Amino acid sequence: MNTTPSRTTDVSWVVVFPWAAGSVVVLDGGLASTLQDHGHDLSDALWSARLLLDEPDAIRAVHRAFFQAGAAVATSASYQASFEGFAARGLDRADTERLLRRSVELARQARDELADDGRQRWVAASVGPYGAMLADGAEYRGRYGLSVAALTAWHRPRVEVLAAAGPDVLACETVPDVDEAEALLAVLAGLGVPAWLSYAISGDRTRAGQPLAEAYAVAAGRPEVLAVGVNCCAPADVDAAVVVAREVTGKPVVVYPNGGEDWDPVRREWRGSRRFPVRRATGWVDNGARLVGGCCRVDPATIAELSRTVSVPAQPDRD
């Protein structure tokens, strides 16, 4: 039976999730890239969010596939969904709100279809960065030229709709710089829904070039943020990031890197070969990672292998 966190700004939220006791929760993999593997054309600027409008059953099927592979969390297809993006398709505000809610509902439906097996599962509502709406790879650069206040105003309406749709957690992901993290934290304050905050990084810095210690510091002491970490990055960059995130915040760490390929934003295609280091994930767990999964180009088969590798509960945190 799944438990929805109470809507109160209280650190007791963490008792809802097993990683608070030191166990490991396996996340899903790349929703959009798996949809592409299944033959869906995502060259549209809306990316996987287009299927919320045209083929919602395809999204639900991929959520189910990741759950069946061993994932305990499904992340909604709302990463690139925005009021501006859907407005460009002629959809009004009410239609966009309906599609944002649908993204959470599809993940919940996939979870409920498997409820008879007795496994505990959760739904994370994806909150992608401002750069995702631009659909030009800006989330891998950051520094959009917008103030924290402007970014807060942009994020707030979408986050409020997603929060009201009833996810277990908000996944504030692929955040390229500290300014956008601060904006998201301002939106999260008082919402009553827990969140994780994960940065897109390159080496030991955010995509905008800030040191990771500075980036993680903004989330320290924020009870609404249950975990901090990285996603949509090279697997080799995860190890050091886990250590810094844990040292700076004392929070559980969330990691879900890409499959090892490199994204070409001009050609809008992945280059290289998939080389997700499943065995390396045990080191991430040893250093404090409690939510572990994959991002782009990580498929259900890889998540199944990851689940087998990290499914043994970690030792409870001692601090």
C-alpha positions as CSV (number, residue, x, y, z in Angstrom):
1,M,0.0,0.0,0.0
2,N,1.4,3.4,-1.0
3,T,1.5,6.2,1.5
4,T,1.0,9.9,0.5
5,P,3.0,12.3,2.6
6,S,1.0,14.6,4.8
7,R,0.9,18.1,3.6
8,T,2.9,19.7,6.4
9,T,6.3,21.4,6.4
10,D,7.8,18.8,8.8
11,V,10.9,16.7,8.6
12,S,8.7,13.7,9.6
13,W,8.1,13.3,5.9
14,V,11.2,11.2,5.8
15,V,9.5,8.3,7.7
16,V,7.4,7.7,4.6
17,F,10.3,6.7,2.6
18,P,12.6,3.7,3.4
19,W,15.8,5.5,2.4
20,A,15.5,7.5,5.6
21,A,16.3,4.3,7.5
22,G,19.3,3.6,5.3
23,S,17.8,1.3,2.6
24,V,18.2,1.8,-1.1
25,V,15.4,2.8,-3.4
26,V,15.8,2.0,-7.1
27,L,14.5,4.7,-9.5
28,D,13.4,4.2,-13.1
29,G,15.5,4.9,-16.1
30,G,15.2,7.1,-19.2
31,L,11.5,7.5,-20.0
32,A,11.9,9.4,-23.2
33,S,14.8,7.3,-24.5
34,T,12.9,4.1,-23.8
35,L,9.9,5.5,-25.7
36,Q,12.2,6.2,-28.6
37,D,13.5,2.6,-28.4
38,H,9.9,1.5,-28.7
39,G,9.6,3.5,-32.0
40,H,8.1,6.8,-30.9
41,D,9.3,9.9,-32.6
42,L,10.3,12.4,-30.0
43,S,12.0,15.0,-32.3
44,D,9.2,17.4,-31.3
45,A,10.2,20.3,-29.0
46,L,7.8,18.9,-26.4
47,W,9.9,15.7,-26.3
48,S,8.1,13.0,-24.3
49,A,5.5,15.5,-23.1
50,R,4.0,15.3,-26.6
51,L,2.8,11.8,-25.9
52,L,0.7,13.1,-23.0
53,L,-1.4,14.6,-25.7
54,D,-1.2,12.0,-28.4
55,E,-0.3,8.6,-26.9
56,P,-0.7,8.5,-23.1
57,D,-1.0,4.7,-23.1
58,A,2.6,4.5,-24.4
59,I,3.8,6.4,-21.4
60,R,1.9,4.3,-18.9
61,A,3.3,1.1,-20.6
62,V,6.9,2.3,-20.1
63,H,6.2,3.2,-16.4
64,R,4.9,-0.3,-16.0
65,A,8.0,-1.8,-17.7
66,F,10.3,0.0,-15.3
67,F,8.3,-1.1,-12.3
68,Q,8.4,-4.7,-13.5
69,A,12.1,-4.4,-14.0
70,G,12.5,-3.6,-10.3
71,A,12.2,0.2,-10.1
72,A,10.3,1.4,-7.0
73,V,9.8,5.0,-8.4
74,A,8.2,6.1,-11.6
75,T,9.1,9.7,-12.8
76,S,6.3,11.4,-14.6
77,A,6.5,12.6,-18.3
78,S,6.3,16.3,-17.2
79,Y,10.0,17.1,-17.6
80,Q,9.5,19.2,-20.7
81,A,5.8,20.0,-20.1
82,S,5.2,23.7,-19.7
83,F,2.5,26.3,-20.2
84,E,4.6,27.9,-22.9
85,G,5.3,24.7,-24.7
86,F,1.7,23.6,-24.9
87,A,0.5,27.1,-25.7
88,A,2.7,26.9,-28.8
89,R,0.5,23.9,-29.8
90,G,-2.7,25.9,-29.3
91,L,-3.6,24.6,-25.8
92,D,-5.0,26.9,-23.3
93,R,-4.1,27.0,-19.6
94,A,-6.8,24.6,-18.6
95,D,-5.7,22.1,-21.2
96,T,-2.1,22.3,-20.0
97,E,-3.1,21.8,-16.4
98,R,-5.0,18.7,-17.4
99,L,-2.0,17.3,-19.2
100,L,0.3,18.1,-16.3
101,R,-2.1,16.2,-14.0
102,R,-2.3,13.4,-16.5
103,S,1.5,12.9,-16.3
104,V,1.2,12.0,-12.6
105,E,-2.0,10.0,-13.1
106,L,-0.3,7.8,-15.7
107,A,2.5,6.9,-13.4
108,R,0.0,6.2,-10.6
109,Q,-2.1,4.0,-12.9
110,A,1.0,2.0,-13.8
111,R,1.8,1.6,-10.1
112,D,-1.8,0.6,-9.2
113,E,-1.9,-2.0,-12.0
114,L,0.9,-3.9,-10.1
115,A,-0.5,-3.4,-6.6
116,D,-1.3,-7.1,-6.1
117,D,2.4,-8.1,-5.9
118,G,2.7,-6.4,-2.5
119,R,5.7,-4.2,-3.5
120,Q,5.8,-0.6,-2.3
121,R,6.2,1.9,-5.1
122,W,6.1,5.7,-5.5
123,V,5.4,8.4,-8.1
124,A,7.7,11.3,-8.6
125,A,6.5,14.3,-10.6
126,S,9.3,15.5,-12.8
127,V,10.1,19.2,-12.5
128,G,12.4,20.0,-15.3
129,P,14.5,23.2,-15.6
130,Y,13.6,26.3,-17.5
131,G,16.1,25.3,-20.1
132,A,14.1,22.2,-21.0
133,M,11.2,24.4,-22.2
134,L,13.7,26.2,-24.5
135,A,14.4,22.8,-26.2
136,D,17.9,23.9,-27.3
137,G,20.1,22.2,-24.7
138,A,20.1,25.2,-22.4
139,E,19.7,23.0,-19.3
140,Y,23.3,21.8,-20.0
141,R,24.5,25.4,-19.9
142,G,22.4,27.3,-17.3
143,R,22.8,31.0,-16.8
144,Y,19.7,31.9,-18.8
145,G,20.0,35.6,-18.1
146,L,17.0,35.5,-15.8
147,S,16.9,36.5,-12.1
148,V,16.0,34.2,-9.3
149,A,12.7,36.0,-9.0
150,A,11.9,35.6,-12.7
151,L,12.7,31.8,-12.5
152,T,10.6,31.5,-9.4
153,A,7.7,33.1,-11.1
154,W,8.1,30.8,-14.1
155,H,8.3,27.6,-12.1
156,R,5.6,28.3,-9.6
157,P,2.4,27.7,-11.6
158,R,3.6,24.4,-13.1
159,V,5.0,23.1,-9.8
160,E,1.8,24.0,-8.0
161,V,-0.3,22.0,-10.5
162,L,2.0,19.0,-10.3
163,A,2.0,19.1,-6.5
164,A,-1.8,19.2,-6.4
165,A,-1.9,16.1,-8.6
166,G,-0.8,14.0,-5.7
167,P,2.7,12.7,-6.4
168,D,4.6,11.2,-3.5
169,V,7.6,13.4,-4.3
170,L,8.6,16.2,-6.7
171,A,11.7,15.5,-8.7
172,C,13.4,18.8,-9.3
173,E,15.9,17.5,-11.8
174,T,18.7,18.4,-14.3
175,V,19.1,21.8,-12.5
176,P,22.1,23.4,-14.2
177,D,22.9,26.2,-11.7
178,V,22.5,27.6,-8.2
179,D,20.1,30.4,-9.3
180,E,17.6,27.9,-10.6
181,A,18.0,25.8,-7.5
182,E,17.2,28.8,-5.3
183,A,14.1,29.5,-7.4
184,L,12.9,26.0,-7.0
185,L,13.4,26.1,-3.3
186,A,11.4,29.2,-3.1
187,V,8.5,27.5,-4.8
188,L,8.8,24.4,-2.7
189,A,8.7,26.3,0.6
190,G,5.2,25.8,2.1
191,L,3.9,23.5,-0.7
192,G,3.7,20.6,1.7
193,V,5.1,18.1,-0.8
194,P,8.6,16.6,-0.4
195,A,11.2,16.9,-3.1
196,W,14.6,15.9,-4.3
197,L,17.0,18.3,-5.9
198,S,19.4,17.0,-8.5
199,Y,21.9,18.9,-10.5
200,A,23.2,18.4,-14.0
201,I,26.9,18.5,-13.7
202,S,30.2,18.3,-15.6
203,G,33.1,17.1,-13.6
204,D,33.1,18.6,-10.1
205,R,30.9,21.6,-11.0
206,T,27.3,22.4,-12.1
207,R,26.8,22.9,-15.8
208,A,26.9,26.7,-15.1
209,G,30.4,26.2,-13.5
210,Q,29.6,26.6,-9.8
211,P,31.5,24.3,-7.3
212,L,29.2,21.5,-6.1
213,A,29.7,22.4,-2.5
214,E,28.2,25.8,-3.2
215,A,25.4,24.2,-5.2
216,Y,24.4,21.7,-2.5
217,A,24.7,24.3,0.3
218,V,21.5,26.0,-0.7
219,A,19.5,22.8,0.1
220,A,21.1,22.2,3.5
221,G,18.7,22.5,6.4
222,R,15.7,22.6,4.1
223,P,13.2,20.0,5.4
224,E,11.1,19.9,2.2
225,V,14.2,18.6,0.4
226,L,14.6,14.9,1.2
227,A,17.6,14.2,-1.0
228,V,20.1,16.0,-3.1
229,G,22.3,14.7,-5.9
230,V,22.9,14.5,-9.6
231,N,21.2,13.3,-12.8
232,C,21.6,13.4,-16.5
233,C,25.4,13.4,-16.2
234,A,28.3,11.1,-17.1
235,P,28.4,8.1,-14.8
236,A,32.1,8.9,-14.1
237,D,31.1,12.2,-12.5
238,V,28.8,10.6,-9.9
239,D,31.4,9.2,-7.4
240,A,32.8,12.6,-6.2
241,A,29.4,14.3,-6.4
242,V,27.9,11.8,-3.9
243,V,30.6,12.5,-1.4
244,V,30.2,16.3,-1.7
245,A,26.4,16.1,-1.5
246,R,26.5,14.0,1.6
247,E,29.2,16.1,3.4
248,V,27.6,19.4,2.7
249,T,23.9,18.6,3.5
250,G,23.9,15.4,5.5
251,K,20.9,14.3,3.5
252,P,20.4,11.0,1.6
253,V,21.8,11.3,-2.0
254,V,19.9,10.7,-5.2
255,V,21.9,9.7,-8.3
256,Y,20.7,8.8,-11.8
257,P,23.3,9.4,-14.5
258,N,22.9,8.8,-18.2
259,G,23.7,5.6,-19.9
260,G,27.2,6.8,-20.9
261,E,26.5,8.4,-24.3
262,D,26.9,12.1,-25.1
263,W,23.9,14.4,-26.2
264,D,24.5,16.5,-29.3
265,P,22.0,19.4,-28.9
266,V,22.5,20.6,-32.5
267,R,21.8,17.2,-34.1
268,R,19.5,16.3,-31.3
269,E,20.9,12.8,-31.0
270,W,23.0,10.7,-28.7
271,R,26.5,9.7,-29.7
272,G,28.7,7.0,-28.4
273,S,27.8,3.7,-26.8
274,R,25.8,2.8,-23.8
275,R,28.1,1.9,-20.9
276,F,26.1,2.4,-17.7
277,P,28.4,1.0,-14.9
278,V,25.9,-1.0,-12.8
279,R,28.6,-2.5,-10.6
280,R,29.9,0.9,-9.8
281,A,26.6,1.7,-8.1
282,T,27.6,-0.2,-5.0
283,G,30.2,2.5,-4.4
284,W,27.7,5.2,-4.7
285,V,25.6,3.5,-2.1
286,D,28.5,3.0,0.2
287,N,29.1,6.8,0.0
288,G,25.6,7.8,0.8
289,A,23.4,7.3,-2.3
290,R,19.9,6.0,-1.2
291,L,18.0,6.7,-4.4
292,V,19.8,5.1,-7.4
293,G,18.6,4.9,-11.0
294,G,19.3,6.0,-14.5
295,C,18.5,8.9,-16.8
296,C,18.7,9.2,-20.6
297,R,19.5,6.0,-22.4
298,V,19.1,3.7,-19.4
299,D,16.5,1.1,-20.3
300,P,14.4,-1.4,-18.2
301,A,16.9,-4.2,-18.7
302,T,19.6,-2.0,-17.1
303,I,17.3,-1.0,-14.3
304,A,16.7,-4.8,-13.7
305,E,20.4,-5.4,-13.4
306,L,20.8,-2.3,-11.1
307,S,18.0,-3.6,-8.9
308,R,19.7,-6.9,-8.5
309,T,23.0,-5.2,-7.6
310,V,21.8,-2.7,-5.0
311,S,18.7,-4.4,-3.6
312,V,20.4,-5.4,-0.4
313,P,19.5,-2.8,2.2
314,A,22.4,-0.5,3.1
315,Q,23.4,0.0,6.7
316,P,21.4,2.7,8.6
317,D,22.9,6.1,8.7
318,R,24.8,6.7,11.9
319,D,24.8,10.5,12.0
